[in-house]
Structures are given as C-alpha cells and as structure tokens.
Amino acid sequence: MRAGYSGSGDIHKGESLVMHGAAARPIETIRIGDKGRIAVPPRYRKLHKLSKGSEVLLVQLGETLMVVPSDVTLFRLCERIQDALAGRGVSVSQALKNLGKVRRRRFQRLYGKG
C-alpha cells in the first residue's frame, strides 16, 4: 500500500483511492481516449460545475500533472506567485527545477528518512 493512500497499490479504471489527512480527496484514474481526450467523471463535473465547453487548466508541477478547473482566482494566484518569485530573482523555471529537491527535503523533515 502506498504511503498516505488507502487501497491497493494499483489503481484500475473506475477505482478510487482516498488520501488521508486534512485535504483528503478521492483519487481516480481515467484513460486518455482517441485524439488525446480525457473524460471527467460525472461526480467531478457536478462538484466543480463543469459542463461541455468548460475550461480547465493543465498544471505541471515537476513530474505531476493536475487538471484544475479554470478560475480567475487561480489565475491571479499564479500571477502573484510569479511576481513573488521574480521579486526574489527566481524564475519560474528555476523554481520548478528545484521543486523535486525541495519536496524531498520537506517530506524527510515531516516523515523522516525512509
């Protein structure tokens, strides 16, 4: 079993895993179809008020790819993060390049080396 998750080690189509913790959310696998399209399961479309033509963002953080409903608030947050990084003389590409190392150090601080 993967740390932080409940369920089997493999996720199969239609199965969900649940992350433990304050931000617990189901994790579900979907398949990429013809022409690279993905279908968002109905419960997520309803939860996030997504319908045909709704815009979503693909956000890449290191090796992680997230599908995020397009939101003006998120867009503004991204701008603020970029401005904060620029104010410290750090480019977005530099920040992303170091993300894996920072994530590992944070994980080790929280959970110990293992």
C-alpha positions in Angstrom: 0.0 0.0 0.0 1.3 3.5 -0.9 2.1 5.8 2.0 -0.7 8.3 2.5 -3.3 6.3 0.5 -5.8 3.6 1.3 -6.5 0.9 -1.2 -4.4 -1.5 -3.3 -1.1 -0.5 -4.8 -2.6 -0.4 -8.3 -5.4 1.9 -9.4 -7.6 0.4 -12.1 -10.2 2.2 -14.2 -13.1 3.4 -12.2 -11.4 2.7 -8.9 -10.8 5.4 -6.4 -8.2 5.8 -3.7 -8.6 8.3 -0.8 -5.7 10.4 0.5 -5.6 10.6 4.3 -5.2 14.0 6.0 -6.9 17.4 6.2 -7.1 17.7 2.4 -8.5 14.2 1.8 -9.8 13.8 -1.7 -10.6 10.8 -3.8 -8.0 9.9 -6.5 -9.4 8.3 -9.5 -7.9 7.1 -12.7 -9.2 7.9 -16.1 -7.9 6.9 -19.5 -6.9 9.1 -22.4 -9.0 8.4 -25.4 -8.8 8.9 -29.1 -7.3 12.3 -30.1 -5.8 12.7 -26.5 -9.1 13.5 -24.9 -10.0 12.8 -21.3 -13.4 12.4 -19.8 -14.1 13.9 -16.4 -16.3 11.5 -14.4 -19.8 12.9 -13.7 -19.3 13.4 -9.9 -16.4 15.7 -10.5 -18.2 17.6 -13.3 -21.1 18.2 -10.9 -18.8 19.1 -7.9 -16.8 21.6 -10.0 -19.8 22.8 -12.1 -18.1 21.7 -15.3 -20.1 21.3 -18.5 -19.5 21.0 -22.2 -17.1 23.8 -23.2 -15.9 24.5 -19.6 -12.2 25.5 -19.5 -9.7 23.6 -17.3 -6.1 24.2 -16.8 -3.3 21.6 -17.1 -0.8 22.5 -14.3 2.5 20.8 -14.3 4.5 20.8 -11.0 7.7 18.8 -11.5 6.5 15.4 -12.7 3.0 15.9 -11.5 0.2 16.9 -14.0 -3.0 18.3 -12.5 -6.3 19.1 -14.2 -7.7 22.2 -12.5 -10.9 24.0 -13.2 -10.1 27.4 -14.8 -10.7 30.0 -12.2 -9.9 33.7 -12.1 -8.8 33.3 -8.5 -6.3 30.6 -9.5 -5.0 32.7 -12.4 -4.4 35.6 -10.0 -2.7 33.3 -7.5 -0.4 32.1 -10.3 0.4 35.7 -11.2 1.2 36.5 -7.5 3.5 33.5 -7.2 5.3 34.5 -10.4 5.7 38.1 -9.1 6.9 36.9 -5.7 9.5 34.7 -7.4 10.6 37.5 -9.7 10.9 39.8 -6.7 13.4 37.4 -5.3 15.2 37.0 -8.6 14.0 33.4 -9.2 12.4 32.4 -12.5 9.5 30.0 -12.7 11.8 27.5 -14.5 14.4 27.7 -11.7 11.7 27.2 -9.1 10.3 24.2 -10.9 13.8 22.8 -11.4 14.4 22.8 -7.7 10.9 21.6 -6.8 11.8 17.9 -6.5 14.7 18.6 -4.2 12.6 20.9 -2.0 9.7 18.4 -1.9 12.1 15.6 -0.8 13.6 17.7 1.9 10.2 18.7 3.2 8.9 15.1 3.1 12.0 14.0 5.1 11.5 16.7 7.6 7.9 15.8 8.1 8.1 12.0 7.9 11.8 11.1 8.4 14.2 9.5 6.1 13.0 6.2 4.7 
